[in-house]
Amino acid sequence: MIFQCSSFKGSLTIGNSVTKIGLHAFYRCNGFTGSLTIPDSVSSIGDFAFDDCSGLTGTLTIGNGVTSIGDHAFSDCNGLTGSLTIPDSVTFIGRDAFSYCRGLSGSLTIPDSVTFIGEDAFADCTGFTGSLTIGNGVTEISSNAFYSCTGLSGNLKIGFNVKSIGENAFFNCTKLTNAIYLGTNPPIFKGTPFENTNIGFIYVDKTYTGDTFCNLPVSNVSFYKVKIVNNASIGAHLTYIDVDNSLVELKKGDNNLTFIQNFTVKVYVTYQSCNNTLFKDIQTVTSELTSFVISNENITEKCSTVQTSTGDEKSVQTNSDEESVKTNTDEKSGKTNSNEEPVNPTNDQNADNKNVSTNAGTVVGIVVAVVIIIAVIIVVVLLFIKKRKHNNSQLQNQEINT
């Protein structure tokens, strides 16, 4: 341990025989310059190991043998530059591990091997400018973990094993626009982890049933891919339909939209209640139709392209008075078969057609009966008039004879 070694100058080389870097090993050795490479032989980096080594000015390379990055391991190493790659061997990222490393840039990916991200782990790392992906192995994101990482932008992807997200975990990450949570069980929020962000969409798995995201600024979100084959009313949450990039506003109760061509539809809903699901994805209509139904199902991650698959068809029931919606989806890949032939009418449709025929026959029968009644009335009136004329004629003859 050679901490507070400010008199050391030049580059720092760590040999391949080193297996551990201990507590305070190079703490405040701010005279070291250049890049820093942790060899594959090292399995752990101790607390405060390189804290405040502000003279390091190049890239940071962490070897593939490292499993643990301790508290404050690289805190205040604000001269380190370039992208940060955390190897798949790492399972633990401690408190303030990279806090105030403002020179690190690019996107940041936490690999699936990591299970824990400590408090303030990447706090104030303002140099990151790309997306943030949190792997599926992470179970806890501690308070202030990405506090004020103002350069992170685009989608925030949260792995499906996250059980809790700490207070202010993403505070002031103002350029993050969408959050994608891939889990089915709602994580526990401690405080307000998304305070002062501009996140507008929250995408979650289609089996998600929780209400964790109630207090987030969810705006327009889109439905899962389905093939629509029957008529029904549009759900109350529907606000927009995007047909061939043309946005059409709908109001609650609208249910008579007409499209007579094949097209791709994006359906958007607005989050209205914590007890309702939030959103789905793109719908691809594959057959000619005159109207279609939107179902309030569970939620799914948004897909950007339409692909074919061999997934089995299944019916999805909407509200009790609505018709069913057919999907042809590969549950794992989210693919939809867009090349299918139009679906033949179902038994329900045939029954509906029979009902329509029966109703039409009833109407015709009523019309015929009315016509017959009118004809009878006319005949009776004519006979009455004829008889009256005959009687008048007889009276006139009697008067003449008299």
C-alpha positions, 0 to 999 in steps of 0.5 A, a space after each residue: 500500500 503506497 497511498 497518498 504518494 503524490 511524489 510518484 510521477 509518470 505512468 503506473 504499470 500493474 504486473 500480471 502476477 498481481 491478483 488483488 489490489 487492496 484497500 487504499 492501494 494508490 489512494 490520492 497518488 495524483 502524480 501518476 499520468 497516462 492510461 491505467 490497465 488492470 490486468 486479467 490476473 486481478 480478481 478484486 479492486 479494493 475500496 479507495 484503491 485509486 481514489 483521487 488519482 486525478 493525474 491519470 489522463 488516459 483510458 481505463 482498462 479493467 481486466 476480464 478477471 475482476 469480479 469486484 470493484 470496491 467502494 470509491 475504487 476510482 472515485 474522482 479520477 476525473 482525468 480518465 477518458 474514453 469509454 468504460 467497459 465493465 467486463 462480464 466477470 464483474 459481479 459487484 460495483 461498490 459505492 462511489 466506485 466511479 463517481 465524478 469520473 467526468 472524463 469517461 464518455 460514450 454509452 454505458 452498459 452494466 453486464 448481466 454478471 453484475 448483481 449490485 450497483 452501490 450508492 452513487 456508483 456513477 454519480 456525476 459522471 457527466 461525460 457519458 453521452 450515449 445510452 444506459 443499459 442495466 443488465 439482467 443480473 442486477 437486482 438492486 440499483 442503489 440510491 443516487 447510482 446514476 445521479 446527475 449523469 446529464 449526458 446519458 441519452 436515449 433509452 434507459 434499459 432496466 434488466 428483468 431481475 431488478 427488485 428495487 431502485 433507490 431514491 434519486 437513482 436517475 436524478 437529473 438524467 435529463 436526456 434520458 427519454 424512454 425507460 424500458 423495464 423488461 421484468 414481470 414483477 414490479 420493482 420497489 421504488 425508494 423515494 423518487 428515482 426518476 426525479 427531474 428526468 424527461 422520461 416520457 415512455 415507460 415500456 414494460 413486458 406484456 405480462 407486467 401487472 404492477 403499478 410501480 410506474 404510476 407517478 412517472 410522466 407516462 405519455 403516449 405509448 403503443 400496443 403490441 403486434 396483433 392481427 385484427 379480424 373482427 369488429 368491435 369497439 375501441 377501448 376508452 384509453 385509445 387516443 391516437 392511431 398512426 396509419 402510414 405515419 399519419 396521426 389521427 386523433 380519436 375521442 372516447 367512444 369513437 368506434 367507427 373508423 374505416 380503413 379498406 387496405 392493408 396497412 401498419 397501425 400504431 395505436 397509442 394510449 394514455 396512462 389514466 389509472 394505476 390499476 390499468 396497463 400502460 401500453 403495447 406495441 405496433 399492430 400489423 393488419 394483414 387482411 382487408 377490413 372495414 373496422 377493427 378492435 383494440 384490446 386492453 391487454 398487458 404491456 410489451 416492449 416496442 418493436 421497430 420492425 415487422 418480421 415473420 415467425 411460425 408462432 401459433 395463433 391465439 385468441 385474445 378476449 377484450 371486454 365482454 361485449 367485444 369480438 376477439 382479436 387474433 394474434 400470430 406471435 412468437 412469444 419469445 421474439 415478438 415476431 408476427 407473421 405478416 404474410 398470412 392469408 386473410 382469416 376465414 370467417 369464424 363460427 361467430 361471424 357465420 352466426 352473425 351473418 345468419 342473424 342478419 339474414 333472419 332480421 332481414 327476412 323479418 323486416 320483409 315480412 312486416 312490410 308485406 303484411 302492411 301492404 296487404 292490410 293497406 290493400 284490404 282497406 282500399 278495397 273495403 273503402 271502394 266497395 263502400 263508395 260503390 254501394 253508396 252510389 247504388 243506394 243513391 241511384 235507387 232513391 232517385 228512381 223512386 222519386 221519379 216514379 212518384 
